[in-house]
Amino acid sequence: MRDHHYAADLTRLAPGAYSYVVGTGTWNQSNSGLVTSRGEALIVDTLMTLDLTRRMLSAYGAADPAATHIDLVVNTHADGDHTWGNQLVADGRIIATEATLEDLKHLPTPQQADAMAPNLAELGSTGRFLERFVAGLDFAGAELVCPNETFRGSLELTVGDKDVKLVQVGPAHSNGDLVVHVPSDRVIYVGDILFTSGHPAVWSGPYQNWIEACTTIEALDVDFVVPGHGPLSDRAGVARQRGYLEYVRDQAGAFHQKGLSLGEAARVFDLGPYAGWPDPERILINIDAVYRELEDGRAPDKLDLFGKIADLLDEADTGRPMPWSR
């Protein structure tokens, strides 16, 4: 485990409200949140590995006595960096949307990741990307534990004397995205609806759903927005990402109209005001999302996209000018 790479900051946002922000928010550096009241505790998302999740739970327990036992877990969506630590809180209520549970039936498991890791070189460019993706992570002993309670639309919970509102906003980043709003704390935990000042990944779309989710969050009376990746944020950070989504949608749509292929568009895309944002290789994912919407609305081929990303990164590493390497 590369400790410096996964260094985490726990911040108290309000009495019984915490964010747990990991690294810079790049691939696999996902965040979590904690809500406590009157001896009860809810966490928002677990992390990619058992080790990362253990460290997170230990930090929560040290910060707030209520968190020494977790009563409620909310998975904001199905990706492994938000669910693969569920094994350590399996005796609690684990809540997600119906669409997230369905996604988990079709996504890779930590057991599969553990088995695949020694053989990634056999997968060509896709394997090269996945080697970057899992470098330093240990999946040994991890098992997928799915949510044991699901809902569609919205769900209201209580943690002690706090009202907690779960609202489904997907499909956007994934099919089952939800946000966790705690009005009394003036905090909202939004999962991968926000990558703070970093390139998001529009896997599911449609784009408009994500833009509308941002608009909804911007209108809430909250002081803190806890993202799925990247530093602690606020409503202005959500507005910046909405602007990014609109910018990419419009430029990619123009490229599609001109007949540029996905690879051609990614290699000439002008990142403009977002040129300094981390993980610019994700522009390929987001252009692909626009193209798929304009064509047949098909689901993304993630393995193929990972391979294309690896090719882009290899070209950038060898000195070929890219929009993000100027």
BALOBA-1460 file (C-alpha; in Angstrom, 3 decimals):
// residues 326
<rec num="1" residu="m" x="0.000" y="0.000" z="0.000"/>
<rec num="2" residu="r" x="1.377" y="3.403" z="-0.970"/>
<rec num="3" residu="d" x="0.506" y="5.267" z="2.228"/>
<rec num="4" residu="h" x="1.414" y="8.684" z="0.851"/>
<rec num="5" residu="h" x="-0.796" y="8.070" z="-2.164"/>
<rec num="6" residu="y" x="-3.816" y="7.221" z="-0.016"/>
<rec num="7" residu="a" x="-3.242" y="9.704" z="2.822"/>
<rec num="8" residu="a" x="-6.591" y="10.866" z="4.196"/>
<rec num="9" residu="d" x="-7.961" y="13.972" z="5.920"/>
<rec num="10" residu="l" x="-10.890" y="13.689" z="8.326"/>
<rec num="11" residu="t" x="-12.714" y="17.000" z="8.811"/>
<rec num="12" residu="r" x="-15.472" y="17.827" z="11.296"/>
<rec num="13" residu="l" x="-18.048" y="19.835" z="9.362"/>
<rec num="14" residu="a" x="-20.655" y="20.224" z="12.108"/>
<rec num="15" residu="p" x="-21.485" y="18.406" z="15.344"/>
<rec num="16" residu="g" x="-21.741" y="14.764" z="14.294"/>
<rec num="17" residu="a" x="-20.859" y="15.456" z="10.633"/>
<rec num="18" residu="y" x="-17.537" y="14.506" z="9.038"/>
<rec num="19" residu="s" x="-15.867" y="14.148" z="5.669"/>
<rec num="20" residu="y" x="-13.078" y="11.667" z="4.937"/>
<rec num="21" residu="v" x="-11.117" y="12.824" z="1.897"/>
<rec num="22" residu="v" x="-8.504" y="10.505" z="0.375"/>
<rec num="23" residu="g" x="-5.478" y="11.755" z="-1.566"/>
<rec num="24" residu="t" x="-6.102" y="14.112" z="-4.443"/>
<rec num="25" residu="g" x="-9.152" y="12.232" z="-5.672"/>
<rec num="26" residu="t" x="-7.602" y="10.531" z="-8.686"/>
<rec num="27" residu="w" x="-8.466" y="6.965" z="-9.757"/>
<rec num="28" residu="n" x="-9.439" y="4.867" z="-6.686"/>
<rec num="29" residu="q" x="-8.874" y="7.718" z="-4.219"/>
<rec num="30" residu="s" x="-12.511" y="7.943" z="-3.164"/>
<rec num="31" residu="n" x="-14.081" y="9.777" z="-0.243"/>
<rec num="32" residu="s" x="-16.528" y="8.918" z="2.513"/>
<rec num="33" residu="g" x="-18.694" y="10.684" z="5.075"/>
<rec num="34" residu="l" x="-19.956" y="10.112" z="8.604"/>
<rec num="35" residu="v" x="-23.196" y="11.256" z="10.264"/>
<rec num="36" residu="t" x="-23.780" y="10.679" z="13.995"/>
<rec num="37" residu="s" x="-26.399" y="11.636" z="16.551"/>
<rec num="38" residu="r" x="-27.393" y="10.290" z="19.975"/>
<rec num="39" residu="g" x="-25.084" y="7.300" z="19.725"/>
<rec num="40" residu="e" x="-26.152" y="6.265" z="16.211"/>
<rec num="41" residu="a" x="-23.906" y="6.395" z="13.139"/>
<rec num="42" residu="l" x="-24.277" y="6.339" z="9.357"/>
<rec num="43" residu="i" x="-21.410" y="6.221" z="6.891"/>
<rec num="44" residu="v" x="-21.601" y="7.239" z="3.274"/>
<rec num="45" residu="d" x="-19.617" y="4.770" z="1.145"/>
<rec num="46" residu="t" x="-16.847" y="2.355" z="1.952"/>
<rec num="47" residu="l" x="-13.504" y="2.342" z="0.147"/>
<rec num="48" residu="m" x="-11.725" y="0.231" z="-2.471"/>
<rec num="49" residu="t" x="-9.927" y="-2.242" z="-0.196"/>
<rec num="50" residu="l" x="-10.344" y="-3.710" z="3.256"/>
<rec num="51" residu="d" x="-7.173" y="-1.980" z="4.439"/>
<rec num="52" residu="l" x="-8.318" y="1.450" z="3.281"/>
<rec num="53" residu="t" x="-11.754" y="0.891" z="4.820"/>
<rec num="54" residu="r" x="-10.298" y="-0.306" z="8.135"/>
<rec num="55" residu="r" x="-8.230" y="2.853" z="8.379"/>
<rec num="56" residu="m" x="-11.280" y="4.955" z="7.609"/>
<rec num="57" residu="l" x="-13.414" y="3.197" z="10.244"/>
<rec num="58" residu="s" x="-10.633" y="3.541" z="12.801"/>
<rec num="59" residu="a" x="-10.394" y="7.284" z="12.113"/>
<rec num="60" residu="y" x="-14.154" y="7.665" z="12.462"/>
<rec num="61" residu="g" x="-14.180" y="5.775" z="15.757"/>
<rec num="62" residu="a" x="-11.379" y="7.945" z="17.128"/>
<rec num="63" residu="a" x="-13.214" y="11.120" z="16.095"/>
<rec num="64" residu="d" x="-16.669" y="10.218" z="17.401"/>
<rec num="65" residu="p" x="-17.600" y="7.492" z="19.933"/>
<rec num="66" residu="a" x="-20.855" y="6.791" z="18.082"/>
<rec num="67" residu="a" x="-18.840" y="5.549" z="15.115"/>
<rec num="68" residu="t" x="-17.320" y="2.630" z="17.004"/>
<rec num="69" residu="h" x="-20.364" y="0.732" z="15.724"/>
<rec num="70" residu="i" x="-21.889" y="1.560" z="12.352"/>
<rec num="71" residu="d" x="-25.675" y="1.187" z="12.224"/>
<rec num="72" residu="l" x="-26.277" y="2.399" z="8.677"/>
<rec num="73" residu="v" x="-24.254" y="2.386" z="5.470"/>
<rec num="74" residu="v" x="-25.269" y="4.164" z="2.281"/>
<rec num="75" residu="n" x="-23.584" y="3.261" z="-1.009"/>
<rec num="76" residu="t" x="-23.920" y="6.215" z="-3.369"/>
<rec num="77" residu="h" x="-23.375" y="3.944" z="-6.383"/>
<rec num="78" residu="a" x="-21.906" y="0.574" z="-7.359"/>
<rec num="79" residu="d" x="-18.267" y="1.272" z="-8.225"/>
<rec num="80" residu="g" x="-15.765" y="-0.762" z="-6.229"/>
<rec num="81" residu="d" x="-14.073" y="2.260" z="-4.713"/>
<rec num="82" residu="h" x="-17.383" y="3.030" z="-2.982"/>
<rec num="83" residu="t" x="-18.577" y="-0.499" z="-2.128"/>
<rec num="84" residu="w" x="-15.774" y="-3.050" z="-1.829"/>
<rec num="85" residu="g" x="-15.237" y="-2.276" z="1.858"/>
<rec num="86" residu="n" x="-18.851" y="-3.221" z="2.716"/>
<rec num="87" residu="q" x="-17.578" y="-6.518" z="4.070"/>
<rec num="88" residu="l" x="-16.386" y="-4.719" z="7.222"/>
<rec num="89" residu="v" x="-19.830" y="-3.274" z="7.999"/>
<rec num="90" residu="a" x="-21.920" y="-6.198" z="6.839"/>
<rec num="91" residu="d" x="-23.894" y="-6.440" z="10.097"/>
<rec num="92" residu="g" x="-25.531" y="-3.045" z="9.502"/>
<rec num="93" residu="r" x="-28.230" y="-1.856" z="7.159"/>
<rec num="94" residu="i" x="-26.550" y="-1.236" z="3.793"/>
<rec num="95" residu="i" x="-28.762" y="0.944" z="1.633"/>
<rec num="96" residu="a" x="-28.549" y="1.831" z="-2.045"/>
<rec num="97" residu="t" x="-30.821" y="2.371" z="-5.013"/>
<rec num="98" residu="e" x="-32.323" y="-0.577" z="-6.840"/>
<rec num="99" residu="a" x="-30.243" y="0.361" z="-9.873"/>
<rec num="100" residu="t" x="-27.027" y="0.201" z="-7.830"/>
<rec num="101" residu="l" x="-27.825" y="-3.319" z="-6.650"/>
<rec num="102" residu="e" x="-28.508" y="-4.328" z="-10.244"/>
<rec num="103" residu="d" x="-25.188" y="-2.782" z="-11.347"/>
<rec num="104" residu="l" x="-23.328" y="-4.759" z="-8.685"/>
<rec num="105" residu="k" x="-24.598" y="-7.994" z="-10.219"/>
<rec num="106" residu="h" x="-22.714" y="-7.203" z="-13.432"/>
<rec num="107" residu="l" x="-19.579" y="-5.341" z="-12.324"/>
<rec num="108" residu="p" x="-16.264" y="-7.014" z="-11.420"/>
<rec num="109" residu="t" x="-15.851" y="-8.159" z="-7.819"/>
<rec num="110" residu="p" x="-12.824" y="-7.726" z="-5.535"/>
<rec num="111" residu="q" x="-12.246" y="-11.483" z="-5.803"/>
<rec num="112" residu="q" x="-12.017" y="-11.133" z="-9.585"/>
<rec num="113" residu="a" x="-9.670" y="-8.169" z="-9.239"/>
<rec num="114" residu="d" x="-7.429" y="-10.209" z="-6.941"/>
<rec num="115" residu="a" x="-7.369" y="-13.116" z="-9.388"/>
<rec num="116" residu="m" x="-6.779" y="-10.907" z="-12.423"/>
<rec num="117" residu="a" x="-3.956" y="-8.771" z="-11.009"/>
<rec num="118" residu="p" x="-1.068" y="-11.182" z="-11.799"/>
<rec num="119" residu="n" x="-2.222" y="-11.578" z="-15.419"/>
<rec num="120" residu="l" x="-2.877" y="-8.004" z="-16.515"/>
<rec num="121" residu="a" x="0.083" y="-7.949" z="-18.920"/>
<rec num="122" residu="e" x="-1.818" y="-10.437" z="-21.091"/>
<rec num="123" residu="l" x="-4.574" y="-7.871" z="-21.744"/>
<rec num="124" residu="g" x="-2.529" y="-5.499" z="-23.907"/>
<rec num="125" residu="s" x="-3.306" y="-1.806" z="-23.638"/>
<rec num="126" residu="t" x="-6.309" y="-2.479" z="-21.388"/>
<rec num="127" residu="g" x="-4.034" y="-4.365" z="-19.021"/>
<rec num="128" residu="r" x="-1.546" y="-1.494" z="-19.014"/>
<rec num="129" residu="f" x="-4.241" y="0.860" z="-17.827"/>
<rec num="130" residu="l" x="-5.539" y="-1.575" z="-15.232"/>
<rec num="131" residu="e" x="-1.997" y="-1.993" z="-13.887"/>
<rec num="132" residu="r" x="-1.986" y="1.757" z="-13.233"/>
<rec num="133" residu="f" x="-5.465" y="1.447" z="-11.776"/>
<rec num="134" residu="v" x="-4.726" y="-1.230" z="-9.166"/>
<rec num="135" residu="a" x="-1.054" y="-0.496" z="-8.446"/>
<rec num="136" residu="g" x="-0.370" y="-0.764" z="-4.724"/>
<rec num="137" residu="l" x="-3.821" y="-2.134" z="-3.851"/>
<rec num="138" residu="d" x="-4.329" y="-5.459" z="-2.080"/>
<rec num="139" residu="f" x="-7.635" y="-7.248" z="-2.649"/>
<rec num="140" residu="a" x="-6.708" y="-10.477" z="-0.860"/>
<rec num="141" residu="g" x="-9.532" y="-11.725" z="1.366"/>
<rec num="142" residu="a" x="-12.048" y="-9.194" z="0.106"/>
<rec num="143" residu="e" x="-15.543" y="-10.332" z="-0.774"/>
<rec num="144" residu="l" x="-18.347" y="-8.383" z="-2.368"/>
<rec num="145" residu="v" x="-21.131" y="-7.569" z="0.100"/>
<rec num="146" residu="c" x="-24.146" y="-6.056" z="-1.625"/>
<rec num="147" residu="p" x="-26.686" y="-3.656" z="-0.135"/>
<rec num="148" residu="n" x="-29.368" y="-5.419" z="1.874"/>
<rec num="149" residu="e" x="-31.969" y="-2.671" z="1.460"/>
<rec num="150" residu="t" x="-32.849" y="-0.754" z="-1.696"/>
<rec num="151" residu="f" x="-35.195" y="1.987" z="-2.808"/>
<rec num="152" residu="r" x="-36.199" y="3.934" z="-5.864"/>
<rec num="153" residu="g" x="-36.650" y="7.703" z="-5.996"/>
<rec num="154" residu="s" x="-36.126" y="8.898" z="-2.427"/>
<rec num="155" residu="l" x="-35.908" y="7.568" z="1.110"/>
<rec num="156" residu="e" x="-35.993" y="9.355" z="4.466"/>
<rec num="157" residu="l" x="-33.964" y="8.047" z="7.392"/>
<rec num="158" residu="t" x="-33.196" y="9.197" z="10.905"/>
<rec num="159" residu="v" x="-29.841" y="9.038" z="12.651"/>
<rec num="160" residu="g" x="-30.529" y="9.855" z="16.278"/>
<rec num="161" residu="d" x="-32.456" y="13.100" z="16.042"/>
<rec num="162" residu="k" x="-31.196" y="14.005" z="12.562"/>
<rec num="163" residu="d" x="-33.283" y="13.670" z="9.424"/>
<rec num="164" residu="v" x="-31.333" y="12.232" z="6.493"/>
<rec num="165" residu="k" x="-32.701" y="12.346" z="2.959"/>
<rec num="166" residu="l" x="-31.516" y="9.969" z="0.252"/>
<rec num="167" residu="v" x="-32.360" y="11.140" z="-3.264"/>
<rec num="168" residu="q" x="-31.725" y="9.159" z="-6.428"/>
<rec num="169" residu="v" x="-30.232" y="11.386" z="-9.127"/>
<rec num="170" residu="g" x="-28.945" y="8.759" z="-11.550"/>
<rec num="171" residu="p" x="-28.414" y="7.568" z="-14.105"/>
<rec num="172" residu="a" x="-25.554" y="10.046" z="-14.476"/>
<rec num="173" residu="h" x="-22.083" y="8.894" z="-13.430"/>
<rec num="174" residu="s" x="-23.603" y="5.444" z="-12.880"/>
<rec num="175" residu="n" x="-27.066" y="3.988" z="-13.253"/>
<rec num="176" residu="g" x="-27.913" y="4.255" z="-9.569"/>
<rec num="177" residu="d" x="-26.380" y="7.485" z="-8.237"/>
<rec num="178" residu="l" x="-27.836" y="8.935" z="-5.061"/>
<rec num="179" residu="v" x="-27.018" y="11.877" z="-2.795"/>
<rec num="180" residu="v" x="-27.292" y="12.053" z="1.008"/>
<rec num="181" residu="h" x="-28.639" y="15.349" z="2.374"/>
<rec num="182" residu="v" x="-28.508" y="16.160" z="6.086"/>
<rec num="183" residu="p" x="-30.360" y="19.484" z="6.346"/>
<rec num="184" residu="s" x="-29.622" y="20.127" z="10.037"/>
<rec num="185" residu="d" x="-25.872" y="19.785" z="9.376"/>
<rec num="186" residu="r" x="-26.065" y="21.878" z="6.189"/>
<rec num="187" residu="v" x="-24.105" y="19.100" z="4.480"/>
<rec num="188" residu="i" x="-24.719" y="16.973" z="1.409"/>
<rec num="189" residu="y" x="-22.694" y="13.892" z="0.452"/>
<rec num="190" residu="v" x="-22.918" y="13.479" z="-3.304"/>
<rec num="191" residu="g" x="-20.715" y="10.528" z="-4.273"/>
<rec num="192" residu="d" x="-19.433" y="10.729" z="-7.823"/>
<rec num="193" residu="i" x="-21.868" y="13.410" z="-8.833"/>
<rec num="194" residu="l" x="-18.915" y="15.641" z="-7.945"/>
<rec num="195" residu="f" x="-15.221" y="15.218" z="-8.708"/>
<rec num="196" residu="t" x="-13.939" y="18.455" z="-7.175"/>
<rec num="197" residu="s" x="-12.105" y="20.482" z="-9.839"/>
<rec num="198" residu="g" x="-11.172" y="17.274" z="-11.619"/>
<rec num="199" residu="h" x="-12.361" y="15.570" z="-14.759"/>
<rec num="200" residu="p" x="-15.377" y="13.391" z="-13.932"/>
<rec num="201" residu="a" x="-16.247" y="10.190" z="-15.761"/>
<rec num="202" residu="v" x="-19.629" y="10.144" z="-17.499"/>
<rec num="203" residu="w" x="-20.098" y="6.405" z="-17.678"/>
<rec num="204" residu="s" x="-23.874" y="6.129" z="-17.783"/>
<rec num="205" residu="g" x="-25.340" y="9.516" z="-18.560"/>
<rec num="206" residu="p" x="-27.410" y="11.011" z="-19.980"/>
<rec num="207" residu="y" x="-25.538" y="14.255" z="-19.651"/>
<rec num="208" residu="q" x="-28.676" y="16.208" z="-18.889"/>
<rec num="209" residu="n" x="-29.419" y="14.099" z="-15.805"/>
<rec num="210" residu="w" x="-26.023" y="14.969" z="-14.358"/>
<rec num="211" residu="i" x="-26.431" y="18.651" z="-15.199"/>
<rec num="212" residu="e" x="-29.864" y="18.672" z="-13.529"/>
<rec num="213" residu="a" x="-28.427" y="16.920" z="-10.455"/>
<rec num="214" residu="c" x="-25.835" y="19.681" z="-10.193"/>
<rec num="215" residu="t" x="-28.508" y="22.349" z="-10.526"/>
<rec num="216" residu="t" x="-30.551" y="20.710" z="-7.751"/>
<rec num="217" residu="i" x="-27.557" y="20.616" z="-5.390"/>
<rec num="218" residu="e" x="-26.657" y="24.228" z="-6.179"/>
<rec num="219" residu="a" x="-30.130" y="25.302" z="-5.022"/>
<rec num="220" residu="l" x="-29.858" y="23.630" z="-1.599"/>
<rec num="221" residu="d" x="-29.103" y="25.548" z="1.579"/>
<rec num="222" residu="v" x="-25.858" y="23.749" z="2.415"/>
<rec num="223" residu="d" x="-22.415" y="24.909" z="3.462"/>
<rec num="224" residu="f" x="-20.485" y="21.774" z="2.537"/>
<rec num="225" residu="v" x="-20.607" y="19.401" z="-0.420"/>
<rec num="226" residu="v" x="-18.645" y="16.192" z="0.162"/>
<rec num="227" residu="p" x="-17.600" y="14.842" z="-3.253"/>
<rec num="228" residu="g" x="-16.914" y="11.284" z="-4.272"/>
<rec num="229" residu="h" x="-13.401" y="12.317" z="-5.328"/>
<rec num="230" residu="g" x="-11.283" y="15.344" z="-4.599"/>
<rec num="231" residu="p" x="-11.166" y="17.986" z="-1.863"/>
<rec num="232" residu="l" x="-14.103" y="19.062" z="0.268"/>
<rec num="233" residu="s" x="-16.240" y="21.490" z="-1.688"/>
<rec num="234" residu="d" x="-19.327" y="23.697" z="-1.718"/>
<rec num="235" residu="r" x="-22.082" y="24.690" z="-4.119"/>
<rec num="236" residu="a" x="-19.646" y="26.762" z="-6.190"/>
<rec num="237" residu="g" x="-17.644" y="23.597" z="-6.820"/>
<rec num="238" residu="v" x="-20.779" y="21.898" z="-8.095"/>
<rec num="239" residu="a" x="-21.427" y="24.852" z="-10.397"/>
<rec num="240" residu="r" x="-17.900" y="24.525" z="-11.798"/>
<rec num="241" residu="q" x="-18.502" y="20.881" z="-12.653"/>
<rec num="242" residu="r" x="-21.852" y="21.698" z="-14.244"/>
<rec num="243" residu="g" x="-20.002" y="24.205" z="-16.430"/>
<rec num="244" residu="y" x="-17.481" y="21.532" z="-17.359"/>
<rec num="245" residu="l" x="-20.195" y="19.075" z="-18.359"/>
<rec num="246" residu="e" x="-21.883" y="21.664" z="-20.547"/>
<rec num="247" residu="y" x="-18.547" y="22.661" z="-22.128"/>
<rec num="248" residu="v" x="-17.633" y="19.076" z="-22.992"/>
<rec num="249" residu="r" x="-21.126" y="18.298" z="-24.283"/>
<rec num="250" residu="d" x="-21.090" y="21.260" z="-26.660"/>
<rec num="251" residu="q" x="-17.562" y="20.786" z="-28.023"/>
<rec num="252" residu="a" x="-17.900" y="17.007" z="-28.379"/>
<rec num="253" residu="g" x="-21.234" y="17.465" z="-30.118"/>
<rec num="254" residu="a" x="-19.579" y="19.767" z="-32.648"/>
<rec num="255" residu="f" x="-16.809" y="17.226" z="-33.269"/>
<rec num="256" residu="h" x="-19.390" y="14.485" z="-33.780"/>
<rec num="257" residu="q" x="-21.221" y="16.641" z="-36.317"/>
<rec num="258" residu="k" x="-17.938" y="17.117" z="-38.212"/>
<rec num="259" residu="g" x="-17.423" y="13.348" z="-38.337"/>
<rec num="260" residu="l" x="-14.380" y="13.087" z="-36.054"/>
<rec num="261" residu="s" x="-13.827" y="9.685" z="-34.509"/>
<rec num="262" residu="l" x="-13.605" y="9.299" z="-30.749"/>
<rec num="263" residu="g" x="-9.823" y="9.027" z="-30.891"/>
<rec num="264" residu="e" x="-9.484" y="12.033" z="-33.188"/>
<rec num="265" residu="a" x="-11.708" y="14.145" z="-30.977"/>
<rec num="266" residu="a" x="-9.811" y="13.205" z="-27.814"/>
<rec num="267" residu="r" x="-6.494" y="14.146" z="-29.406"/>
<rec num="268" residu="v" x="-7.570" y="17.629" z="-30.484"/>
<rec num="269" residu="f" x="-10.051" y="18.498" z="-27.746"/>
<rec num="270" residu="d" x="-9.432" y="21.977" z="-26.320"/>
<rec num="271" residu="l" x="-9.772" y="21.717" z="-22.536"/>
<rec num="272" residu="g" x="-9.864" y="25.504" z="-22.260"/>
<rec num="273" residu="p" x="-10.487" y="26.604" z="-18.656"/>
<rec num="274" residu="y" x="-10.242" y="22.977" z="-17.489"/>
<rec num="275" residu="a" x="-6.740" y="22.333" z="-18.825"/>
<rec num="276" residu="g" x="-5.267" y="22.289" z="-15.326"/>
<rec num="277" residu="w" x="-7.733" y="19.801" z="-13.883"/>
<rec num="278" residu="p" x="-6.357" y="16.382" z="-12.885"/>
<rec num="279" residu="d" x="-7.083" y="13.153" z="-14.789"/>
<rec num="280" residu="p" x="-7.552" y="14.821" z="-18.195"/>
<rec num="281" residu="e" x="-7.408" y="11.419" z="-19.899"/>
<rec num="282" residu="r" x="-11.028" y="10.994" z="-18.779"/>
<rec num="283" residu="i" x="-11.982" y="13.401" z="-21.551"/>
<rec num="284" residu="l" x="-12.084" y="10.316" z="-23.761"/>
<rec num="285" residu="i" x="-14.774" y="8.759" z="-21.541"/>
<rec num="286" residu="n" x="-16.818" y="11.936" z="-21.633"/>
<rec num="287" residu="i" x="-16.569" y="12.469" z="-25.379"/>
<rec num="288" residu="d" x="-17.643" y="8.842" z="-25.788"/>
<rec num="289" residu="a" x="-20.690" y="9.541" z="-23.586"/>
<rec num="290" residu="v" x="-21.734" y="12.415" z="-25.842"/>
<rec num="291" residu="y" x="-21.181" y="10.325" z="-28.966"/>
<rec num="292" residu="r" x="-23.221" y="7.414" z="-27.576"/>
<rec num="293" residu="e" x="-26.114" y="9.740" z="-26.754"/>
<rec num="294" residu="l" x="-26.048" y="11.217" z="-30.251"/>
<rec num="295" residu="e" x="-25.945" y="7.788" z="-31.859"/>
<rec num="296" residu="d" x="-27.777" y="4.800" z="-30.416"/>
<rec num="297" residu="g" x="-27.630" y="5.330" z="-26.658"/>
<rec num="298" residu="r" x="-25.627" y="2.138" z="-26.175"/>
<rec num="299" residu="a" x="-23.893" y="1.320" z="-22.903"/>
<rec num="300" residu="p" x="-20.168" y="2.110" z="-22.650"/>
<rec num="301" residu="d" x="-17.581" y="-0.566" z="-23.373"/>
<rec num="302" residu="k" x="-15.427" y="0.115" z="-20.321"/>
<rec num="303" residu="l" x="-12.622" y="-2.315" z="-21.135"/>
<rec num="304" residu="d" x="-12.281" y="-0.870" z="-24.628"/>
<rec num="305" residu="l" x="-12.232" y="2.665" z="-23.205"/>
<rec num="306" residu="f" x="-9.586" y="1.699" z="-20.640"/>
<rec num="307" residu="g" x="-7.439" y="0.437" z="-23.508"/>
<rec num="308" residu="k" x="-7.906" y="3.675" z="-25.446"/>
<rec num="309" residu="i" x="-7.009" y="5.672" z="-22.318"/>
<rec num="310" residu="a" x="-3.833" y="3.615" z="-21.907"/>
<rec num="311" residu="d" x="-2.878" y="4.403" z="-25.505"/>
<rec num="312" residu="l" x="-3.422" y="8.124" z="-24.887"/>
<rec num="313" residu="l" x="-1.342" y="8.042" z="-21.720"/>
<rec num="314" residu="d" x="1.423" y="6.119" z="-23.479"/>
<rec num="315" residu="e" x="1.499" y="8.701" z="-26.274"/>
<rec num="316" residu="a" x="1.651" y="11.541" z="-23.769"/>
<rec num="317" residu="d" x="4.435" y="9.752" z="-21.866"/>
<rec num="318" residu="t" x="6.519" y="9.480" z="-25.039"/>
<rec num="319" residu="g" x="6.242" y="13.190" z="-25.755"/>
<rec num="320" residu="r" x="3.412" y="13.370" z="-28.270"/>
<rec num="321" residu="p" x="1.605" y="16.674" z="-27.692"/>
<rec num="322" residu="m" x="-1.876" y="16.233" z="-26.228"/>
<rec num="323" residu="p" x="-4.384" y="18.941" z="-25.317"/>
<rec num="324" residu="w" x="-3.573" y="18.344" z="-21.641"/>
<rec num="325" residu="s" x="0.216" y="18.156" z="-22.046"/>
<rec num="326" residu="r" x="0.788" y="21.591" z="-23.559"/>
